[in-house]
Amino acid sequence: MIKIGWGGATHHSDMNNHNYIEFGSFAEGLAEKFLKDRGYKILGRNYRKPWGEIDIIAEKLCEEDGNKTVIFVEVKASDSPAPKGFEPEKRVNNDKILRIKRAAQTYIQQKNLDDRSWQIDLIAIEFNKDRGAAKITHFKNIGI
C-alpha cells in the first residue's frame, strides 16, 4: 500500500465529469511516480488519436541485452476497494487493448522507433480513502 492524499468523491457513479477527470489525472500521476521509482523514463502522457489513447508512454532499459523497450501504459483506477470480480484491471478488454495497440503503432511510426521493442502494460490502482492508501498492481506485457 502507498500512502496518498486525494480527497475525491466516494463512488464513480457519484462523480461529475470534472471530478472524474481530476480523479483520472491523479491516478495517472500516481502511476507515473510508481514507474519512475522503478527506473522507467516517462516519455509522455495522454497520447490521443481518434482510434485510441495511451495514458502513459515510458521507456525502460532491459538489463539482459541493454536495449530500451517502449512501454505503453493503460491506467485503471477505482476510488474504493473493488469487490472481487470488479477490480480495475477487469475493465480492460480485448477491444481496449486493440485500440491501445493501434495508437502505440502510430506513436512508434511518428517517433521513428521502428527498431525498438515495445509492449503494453496495465497499472491497476485501488484507492482506500479511509486508510489514505492505494494498492498498485503492475501487469506487464498484456498486449495480444
Secondary structure, DSSP 8 states (H G I E B T S, - for coil): -EE------S-GGG--HHHHHHHHHHHHHHHHHHHHHTT-EEEEEEEEETTEEEEEEEEEE-TTT--EEEEEEEEEEESS---TT--GGGG--HHHHHHHHHHHHHHHHHTT-TTSEEEEEEEEEEEETTTTEEEEEEE-----
